[in-house]
Amino acid sequence: MSRGILLLIGLLAAVLIPWLLGGSETWLRLNSFPLSWLLVMFGMILLCWVVNTLRLRLLLGDQRDQVSPAKSLGVVMAAEFAYCATPGGSGGPLTIMALLARNGVRPARGVPCSPWIS
């Protein structure tokens, strides 16, 4: 299956699940929520992803040239989603290691980049 179809299915599920659980009241509450606050929350999320991307690139040191800034942002976003989607957040560090390994960064070098391991 192509990535576009999987993305469409995921977005459709993200819209339909709240509608099935909350009915039309979900949309009424969402419409009454101030748009400015939604934009502020979205901006904060983006800012945190950018800061974590900068931290990842800093921690990679001399190997940061192997991972472009856009791919670094993708690694951070994927790790955040994996952290939230797995029990105990165990998928976050594993996602970071796997995605950095695709770009030639050794797992031993990529593990300290995890924001969940101190």
C-alpha positions as a Markdown table, in Angstrom:
| # | Residue | x | y | z |
|---|---|---|---|---|
| 1 | Met | 0.0 | 0.0 | 0.0 |
| 2 | Ser | 1.3 | 3.4 | -0.8 |
| 3 | Arg | 2.1 | 6.0 | 1.9 |
| 4 | Gly | -0.5 | 8.3 | 0.6 |
| 5 | Ile | -3.3 | 5.8 | 1.1 |
| 6 | Leu | -2.0 | 4.9 | 4.6 |
| 7 | Leu | -1.9 | 8.6 | 5.5 |
| 8 | Leu | -5.5 | 9.1 | 4.2 |
| 9 | Ile | -6.7 | 6.1 | 6.2 |
| 10 | Gly | -5.0 | 7.4 | 9.3 |
| 11 | Leu | -6.5 | 10.8 | 8.9 |
| 12 | Leu | -9.9 | 9.4 | 8.3 |
| 13 | Ala | -9.7 | 7.3 | 11.4 |
| 14 | Ala | -8.5 | 10.3 | 13.4 |
| 15 | Val | -11.7 | 12.2 | 12.3 |
| 16 | Leu | -14.2 | 9.3 | 12.6 |
| 17 | Ile | -13.3 | 7.9 | 16.0 |
| 18 | Pro | -14.2 | 11.1 | 17.9 |
| 19 | Trp | -17.3 | 11.4 | 15.9 |
| 20 | Leu | -18.4 | 7.9 | 16.6 |
| 21 | Leu | -17.6 | 8.2 | 20.3 |
| 22 | Gly | -19.0 | 11.8 | 20.9 |
| 23 | Gly | -21.4 | 12.2 | 18.1 |
| 24 | Ser | -22.2 | 15.7 | 16.8 |
| 25 | Glu | -21.5 | 17.3 | 20.2 |
| 26 | Thr | -17.8 | 16.8 | 19.4 |
| 27 | Trp | -18.0 | 19.1 | 16.4 |
| 28 | Leu | -20.1 | 21.7 | 18.4 |
| 29 | Arg | -17.4 | 21.9 | 21.1 |
| 30 | Leu | -14.7 | 22.1 | 18.6 |
| 31 | Asn | -16.4 | 24.9 | 16.8 |
| 32 | Ser | -16.9 | 26.8 | 20.0 |
| 33 | Phe | -13.2 | 26.6 | 20.9 |
| 34 | Pro | -11.3 | 29.7 | 20.0 |
| 35 | Leu | -9.2 | 29.4 | 16.8 |
| 36 | Ser | -6.5 | 31.6 | 18.2 |
| 37 | Trp | -5.9 | 29.1 | 21.1 |
| 38 | Leu | -5.8 | 26.2 | 18.6 |
| 39 | Leu | -3.1 | 28.0 | 16.6 |
| 40 | Val | -1.1 | 28.8 | 19.7 |
| 41 | Met | -1.1 | 25.2 | 20.7 |
| 42 | Phe | -0.1 | 24.1 | 17.2 |
| 43 | Gly | 2.7 | 26.7 | 17.2 |
| 44 | Met | 4.0 | 25.4 | 20.6 |
| 45 | Ile | 4.1 | 21.9 | 19.2 |
| 46 | Leu | 6.0 | 23.0 | 16.2 |
| 47 | Leu | 8.4 | 25.0 | 18.3 |
| 48 | Cys | 9.1 | 22.0 | 20.5 |
| 49 | Trp | 9.8 | 19.8 | 17.5 |
| 50 | Val | 12.2 | 22.3 | 16.1 |
| 51 | Val | 14.0 | 22.6 | 19.5 |
| 52 | Asn | 14.2 | 18.8 | 19.8 |
| 53 | Thr | 15.6 | 18.6 | 16.2 |
| 54 | Leu | 18.3 | 21.1 | 17.1 |
| 55 | Arg | 19.2 | 19.0 | 20.2 |
| 56 | Leu | 19.3 | 15.9 | 18.1 |
| 57 | Arg | 21.7 | 17.5 | 15.6 |
| 58 | Leu | 23.8 | 18.8 | 18.5 |
| 59 | Leu | 24.1 | 15.4 | 20.1 |
| 60 | Leu | 25.0 | 13.7 | 16.8 |
| 61 | Gly | 28.1 | 15.8 | 16.7 |
| 62 | Asp | 30.3 | 15.0 | 13.7 |
| 63 | Gln | 27.8 | 12.6 | 12.3 |
| 64 | Arg | 25.1 | 15.3 | 11.9 |
| 65 | Asp | 26.1 | 15.8 | 8.3 |
| 66 | Gln | 24.7 | 12.3 | 7.5 |
| 67 | Val | 21.2 | 13.4 | 8.5 |
| 68 | Ser | 19.7 | 16.4 | 6.9 |
| 69 | Pro | 17.8 | 18.9 | 9.0 |
| 70 | Ala | 14.5 | 17.8 | 7.4 |
| 71 | Lys | 15.2 | 14.1 | 8.1 |
| 72 | Ser | 16.2 | 15.1 | 11.7 |
| 73 | Leu | 12.8 | 16.7 | 12.1 |
| 74 | Gly | 11.2 | 13.6 | 10.7 |
| 75 | Val | 13.1 | 11.5 | 13.2 |
| 76 | Val | 12.0 | 13.7 | 16.1 |
| 77 | Met | 8.3 | 13.6 | 15.0 |
| 78 | Ala | 8.3 | 9.8 | 14.5 |
| 79 | Ala | 9.9 | 9.3 | 17.8 |
| 80 | Glu | 7.3 | 11.4 | 19.6 |
| 81 | Phe | 4.5 | 9.5 | 18.0 |
| 82 | Ala | 6.2 | 6.2 | 18.7 |
| 83 | Tyr | 6.7 | 7.2 | 22.3 |
| 84 | Cys | 3.0 | 8.1 | 22.7 |
| 85 | Ala | 1.8 | 5.0 | 20.9 |
| 86 | Thr | 3.7 | 2.3 | 22.7 |
| 87 | Pro | 3.4 | 1.0 | 26.3 |
| 88 | Gly | 5.8 | 2.9 | 28.5 |
| 89 | Gly | 7.2 | 4.9 | 25.6 |
| 90 | Ser | 9.4 | 2.0 | 24.7 |
| 91 | Gly | 9.0 | 2.7 | 21.0 |
| 92 | Gly | 10.6 | 6.2 | 21.1 |
| 93 | Pro | 14.3 | 5.2 | 21.5 |
| 94 | Leu | 13.9 | 2.2 | 19.2 |
| 95 | Thr | 12.4 | 4.5 | 16.5 |
| 96 | Ile | 15.3 | 6.9 | 16.9 |
| 97 | Met | 17.9 | 4.1 | 16.5 |
| 98 | Ala | 16.2 | 2.6 | 13.5 |
| 99 | Leu | 15.7 | 5.9 | 11.6 |
| 100 | Leu | 19.2 | 7.1 | 12.3 |
| 101 | Ala | 20.6 | 3.7 | 11.2 |
| 102 | Arg | 19.0 | 4.2 | 7.8 |
| 103 | Asn | 21.2 | 7.2 | 7.4 |
| 104 | Gly | 24.4 | 5.5 | 8.6 |
| 105 | Val | 24.5 | 6.6 | 12.2 |
| 106 | Arg | 25.5 | 3.7 | 14.4 |
| 107 | Pro | 22.9 | 2.7 | 17.1 |
| 108 | Ala | 25.5 | 3.4 | 19.9 |
| 109 | Arg | 25.8 | 6.9 | 18.6 |
| 110 | Gly | 22.1 | 7.4 | 18.2 |
| 111 | Val | 20.8 | 6.1 | 21.6 |
| 112 | Pro | 22.0 | 9.1 | 23.6 |
| 113 | Cys | 20.0 | 11.3 | 21.3 |
| 114 | Ser | 16.8 | 10.0 | 22.9 |
| 115 | Pro | 15.1 | 12.6 | 25.0 |
| 116 | Trp | 13.8 | 9.8 | 27.3 |
| 117 | Ile | 17.1 | 8.4 | 28.3 |
| 118 | Ser | 19.3 | 10.4 | 30.5 |
